[in-house]
């Protein structure tokens, strides 16, 4: 594959998947600056490894996995020590980027990561429970339980906010 062909393929996959990579990173990082950093890192890794990836059907799961692993590594690092409070979410640019400005979105962002990530992948990225199980390396039944608990917790959060 020559360099110009590689650049065209990269551009195509970037345009098709950048919103998804950013939204997964935002879901885990809870702020747009870190999500943008993660997105750049993921697409740099993709560019470096795109010769090894075969078939368009493997790219989306690969990008989601690399995004989640990059976020986890970043969150585990000693350098990352601050947390984003829920009132800081109102200051993020996510709704400007994706038009997502709703009470439900902010409620999802208040969920713990183990429930927030499956909820995001299921409802925002249209992944099946089997795909989520593969991506998160857990049983499909565990994914269904986390989705159920996440939905229950969302109902409680939304009920508290409307009272």
C-alpha positions as CSV (number, residue, x, y, z in Angstrom):
1,X,0.0,0.0,0.0
2,X,1.5,3.3,-1.0
3,X,1.4,6.4,1.2
4,X,-1.3,8.3,-0.7
5,X,-3.6,5.2,-0.6
6,X,-2.9,4.8,3.1
7,X,-3.8,8.4,3.7
8,X,-7.1,8.1,1.8
9,X,-8.1,5.0,3.8
10,X,-7.1,6.7,7.1
11,X,-9.2,9.7,6.2
12,X,-12.2,7.6,5.3
13,X,-12.0,5.7,8.6
14,X,-11.3,8.8,10.6
15,X,-14.4,10.5,9.1
16,X,-16.6,7.4,9.8
17,X,-15.4,6.7,13.3
18,X,-14.1,9.9,14.9
19,X,-17.5,10.8,16.5
20,X,-17.8,7.3,18.0
21,X,-14.2,7.3,19.3
22,X,-14.7,10.8,20.9
23,X,-18.0,9.8,22.5
24,X,-16.6,6.6,24.0
25,X,-13.6,8.6,25.3
26,X,-15.8,11.3,26.6
27,X,-18.0,8.7,28.4
28,X,-15.0,7.4,30.2
29,X,-13.0,10.6,30.8
30,X,-16.0,12.9,31.5
31,X,-14.4,15.9,29.9
32,X,-13.8,17.1,26.3
33,X,-10.1,18.0,26.6
34,X,-9.1,14.5,27.7
35,X,-11.5,12.9,25.2
36,X,-9.8,14.8,22.4
37,X,-6.4,13.7,23.6
38,X,-7.5,10.1,23.7
39,X,-9.0,10.4,20.3
40,X,-5.8,11.7,18.8
41,X,-3.8,8.9,20.5
42,X,-6.2,6.3,19.2
43,X,-6.1,7.5,15.6
44,X,-2.3,7.7,15.8
45,X,-2.2,4.1,16.9
46,X,-4.6,3.2,14.1
47,X,-2.4,4.9,11.5
48,X,0.6,3.1,12.9
49,X,-1.2,-0.3,12.8
50,X,-3.6,0.0,9.9
51,X,-1.5,-2.3,7.7
52,X,-2.1,-5.1,10.2
53,X,-5.9,-4.6,10.4
54,X,-7.9,-6.5,7.7
55,X,-11.4,-5.7,6.7
56,X,-13.6,-2.8,7.6
57,X,-15.7,-4.9,9.9
58,X,-12.7,-5.2,12.3
59,X,-11.9,-1.6,12.5
60,X,-14.8,-0.3,14.6
61,X,-14.4,-2.9,17.4
62,X,-10.6,-2.4,17.3
63,X,-11.1,1.4,17.7
64,X,-13.5,1.0,20.6
65,X,-11.2,-1.4,22.4
66,X,-8.1,0.8,21.9
67,X,-10.2,3.8,23.1
68,X,-11.3,2.1,26.3
69,X,-7.8,0.8,27.0
70,X,-6.2,4.2,26.4
71,X,-8.8,5.8,28.7
72,X,-8.1,3.2,31.4
73,X,-4.3,3.6,31.1
74,X,-4.7,7.4,31.3
75,X,-7.0,7.2,34.4
76,X,-4.6,4.8,36.1
77,X,-1.6,6.9,35.5
78,X,-0.1,8.9,38.4
79,X,-0.3,12.1,36.3
80,X,-4.1,11.9,36.1
81,X,-5.2,12.7,39.6
82,X,-8.2,15.1,39.3
83,X,-11.8,14.1,38.9
84,X,-14.5,16.0,37.0
85,X,-17.4,17.0,39.2
86,X,-20.8,16.7,37.7
87,X,-21.3,20.5,37.7
88,X,-18.2,20.7,35.4
89,X,-20.1,18.7,32.8
90,X,-22.2,21.8,32.0
91,X,-19.0,23.5,30.9
92,X,-17.9,20.8,28.5
93,X,-18.3,21.2,24.7
94,X,-19.9,17.8,24.1
95,X,-23.3,19.2,23.4
96,X,-21.8,21.7,21.0
97,X,-20.0,18.9,19.2
98,X,-22.8,16.4,19.1
99,X,-26.0,18.3,19.9
100,X,-26.4,16.2,23.0
101,X,-27.8,18.5,25.7
102,X,-30.4,16.7,27.8
103,X,-31.2,15.7,31.3
104,X,-30.7,12.1,30.3
105,X,-27.2,12.7,29.0
106,X,-26.1,14.3,32.3
107,X,-27.8,11.5,34.3
108,X,-25.8,8.9,32.2
109,X,-22.6,10.8,33.0
110,X,-23.3,10.5,36.7
111,X,-23.4,6.6,36.5
112,X,-20.4,4.7,37.7
113,X,-18.1,3.6,34.9
114,X,-19.1,-0.1,35.1
115,X,-22.7,0.9,34.2
116,X,-22.0,4.1,32.2
117,X,-19.8,2.4,29.5
118,X,-22.3,-0.5,28.7
119,X,-25.2,2.0,28.7
120,X,-23.3,4.3,26.3
121,X,-22.2,1.5,24.0
122,X,-25.7,0.0,23.9
123,X,-27.8,3.1,23.5
124,X,-25.5,5.7,21.9
125,X,-23.3,3.3,19.7
126,X,-25.9,0.7,19.0
127,X,-23.7,-2.2,20.1
128,X,-25.4,-5.5,20.9
129,X,-24.9,-7.1,24.3
130,X,-22.7,-9.7,22.6
131,X,-20.5,-7.0,21.1
132,X,-20.3,-5.2,24.4
133,X,-19.4,-8.4,26.2
134,X,-16.5,-9.0,23.7
135,X,-15.3,-5.4,23.9
136,X,-15.4,-5.3,27.7
137,X,-14.2,-8.9,28.1
138,X,-17.0,-10.1,30.2
139,X,-19.9,-12.5,30.0
140,X,-23.0,-11.3,28.1
141,X,-25.1,-12.0,31.2
142,X,-22.9,-9.5,33.1
143,X,-23.5,-6.9,30.4
144,X,-27.3,-7.4,30.7
145,X,-27.1,-7.1,34.5
146,X,-25.1,-3.9,34.2
147,X,-27.5,-2.5,31.7
148,X,-30.4,-3.3,34.0
149,X,-28.7,-1.8,37.0
150,X,-27.7,1.3,35.0
151,X,-31.3,1.8,33.8
152,X,-32.6,1.4,37.4
153,X,-30.0,3.9,38.6
154,X,-30.9,6.3,35.8
155,X,-34.6,6.2,36.8
156,X,-33.6,7.1,40.4
157,X,-31.4,9.9,39.2
158,X,-34.0,11.3,36.9
159,X,-36.7,11.0,39.5
160,X,-34.6,12.9,42.1
161,X,-33.9,15.7,39.6
162,X,-37.5,16.2,38.7
163,X,-38.7,16.4,42.3
